[in-house]
């Protein structure tokens, strides 16, 4: 990625996906994202909810989506399903998942700089949230009230969810879109498109929260560009979710 950005006139490698293929990939990824989440909640609900055999499918989904243990299991299921699908797609394309998604080491200097940018964003976002009297994590209240293990829910929301979300958005989709255009145009377009889509999938939030998610996603994209690695966006995502969760636990006294 660094070489491509520094030599825009060099011959670009043939994209792994066609333009039409990228459109199909984005649509398919969104559908699979929601389908895997819904199916995972249903399966986890049938497995974990009491008297689930007596419940209708919509009752399983309704009760399961507000049960912390079911949601924890469903996030793990979704992560496994989507990771396997990404691996299968790239294998069919005869490309290494580690190579195409840039799962490799990154510079400590770049990491420190990006963590600094993230901290500035988090402080500014928190200040604005306080001024506007917003409660962005209010939706997790019933999850913590019903979960069998608080630390299981914390682990999946802080670690598991960021990893598989980065594999999908700053990984597969970002790479597929970016390679369609000459640099630096490709990375800009890929960053804008994936950041907007990433915000739109967080339907549990309002307009204000989704706007901050777009900015946060752009920071993750910048980390992807500057480091040439998907691991740094994963780390930043984990730090962000961890800080938000720590603040929630302190405020709720959990």
N, C-alpha and C positions, 0 to 999 in steps of 0.2 A: 504493500500500500504506500509506503514512504517513497519507494522508487517511482511508482506510477505518478504520485503527486508532484515529485520534483522534476519529472521529465514528461510534460504533457504532450510533447510532439512525438514521443516514442510510439511505436506500434503497440496498440492495446491487444491483450489476449482476447480470444473469442469468448463472449459471454456464455456462461453455462446455460442460461435460459434465454429464450427469445423474448421480444417485447410483449407479444401476446401471452407467452408462457409466464412472464412476470405478473401480468394482470391476473391470470388464472391462479397463480401461486398466492397472491395477496388475498384474493377472494376465498380460495380454499383454506388458507391459513386462518382467516377470520371465522369461517364456518366451523372448521375443526376446533378452533379455540373455544367457541361457545358450546359446540356439541360435546367436546371432551369434558368440559366443566359440568354441563348438565347431566351427562351420562355418569360421570364420576360421583356427583352428589346423589343420584338415584341409586347407584350400586352401593355406595357407602351407607346410604340411608337404609336400604334393604338389609344390609349386613349389621348395622349398629343400632338402629332405632328399635325401641321396645315395641313388640306387637306389630312389626312392620308388615307381616303377612296379611294382616287384616286391613291395611291401609291401601287406598287407591294410589295410582302412580303420581297424581298431582299432589296428593297429601304427603307422600314421601318426599317429593321435591320441596314442598313448602316447609315442612317441618325440618327436613335435612339442611336446608340453606340457612337456618338460624340456629343449628346445633353445632357447637364448636368442635366436638369430636368428629362428627360427620364431615364438616368442612375441612378439617385437618387431613382426614383420610382422602377426601376428594382432591385436594391440592396435590398430594403425593401421587394419586392415580393420574391426574392430568399431566403432571410433570413427566411421569414415565411414558405415557402415551405419546405426548408431543415430541419428546426427545427421541423415542423410537422411530416416529414418523419422519423426523428430520434426517436421522441416520439412514433410513430406508430410501428416502428421496435422493440423497447425495450418493448413496451406494449405487442406485440405479443409473445415476449420471456418471458413475465411475470417478467420483471425487472423494477425497479424504475429508471427513467431517472436521478434523482438527485444522486442516489446511484452509478449507473454504470459509470456515467461520472464524478463522484467525484465533484459535484457542492456543495461545503461546505466551511466553513470558513477556514482561513489559519493563520499561525503564522506571527505576525508583524515583528519579527526578521528575518525570512526567506524572507519576502517581501522586507525588506530594503536591505538585501544582494543581492537579485536578481535584484532589481532596480539599485543597484550599478554596477552589471555586465552589465546590459543593457546600462547604461550610458557610461561605458568604451567602449562597442561595438559601440555605436552611435558616440562617439567622434572619435574613430579610423576609422570608416566607412566614416564619413564626411571628415576627413583629406585625406583619400585615394581617395575619390570621387573628392576632390578639386585638388589633384596632377594629377589625370588622366583626369581631365577636363570632367567629366561625368555630364549629366543632367537627373537624374533618373525619375523626375516627369514631364518631358516635355509632356508626353501623356495627362496630365490633362488640358493643356492649353485650348483646344477647349471646354472642359466641363465647365470650369469657365466662358468662354466667352459667353456661351449659356444658362447657368442655370438661372432660374427665381429667385432663392434665394440661394445666396452663402452659407449661413449658413445651409441650408438643405443639400447641397452636402458635406459640411464639416462634418456635424453630421453623415451622413451615411458612409462616408469613415473612419472617426475616431472612431466611436462607433459601428454602426450596423454591418459593414463588419467584424471587428475583433471578435465580439461575435459569429456570425454564422460560421466563419471560424474556430474558436477554438472548437466549438461544433463538427464540422466535423473531424478536423485533430488531435488536442490534446485530443479530447473527444472520439467520437465513434471509429474511426480507431485506434488511439493509444491504447485504452483500449482493443479492440478486438485482436490486434496483440500481445500486451504485455502479455496477459494471456495465450498465446500459449506456452510460454517457462518459465523455472524456472528463478527466479530472481537471479542476476541482468541482466542475458542475455536477458530476455524478454523486459525490458525497453530500453535496448541499441538498440536492433533490431527494436523495435517499433519507437524509436526516429529517427533512421537513415532513415527508410522507409518513415515515414510520413513527415519528413523534405524535403526529395528529391521530393516527390510527391507535397508537398506544393509549392516548388519552380517552378516545372514544370507547374503548373496551371497558373502561372503569365506570360502568353505569351506576355504581352505588354512590357516586359523587355528584355534586352540583356543578354549575358553570364555573364558579370561582376555583374550586378544587381542580377541575379538569384543565383550566388555563395554567395553573401552576404545574400540573403534570406534564403539559407540553414543554414548558421551560425545563423541567427536570429531565425529560427525555432528551432534549437537545444537549444538555450537559453530558448525558451518557453517550450520545453520538459524538460529541467533541472528544470525549475520552477514547472512544473507539478509533477516531481519526488520528489523534495525536500519538497514541500508544501503538497503533497497528495491531491491537489485541482486543479480543472480546472479554478477556478476564478482568481488565480494569473496569469497564462498565458494570460487570457483575459485582465487583468489589464495592464500587460506589453505590450501587443499588442496595446492596446488603447494609452498608453504613447508613444510608438514608432510612431504610425501613427499620433498622435497629434503633436509630435515634428516635424515630416517631413512636415506636413501640415502647421504648424505655420511658418516654414522656407520658404516654398513656397509662402505663402501669403505675407510675408515680402519682399521677393525678387521681387515678381511680382507687389507689390503695390496694391493688391486687397483689 
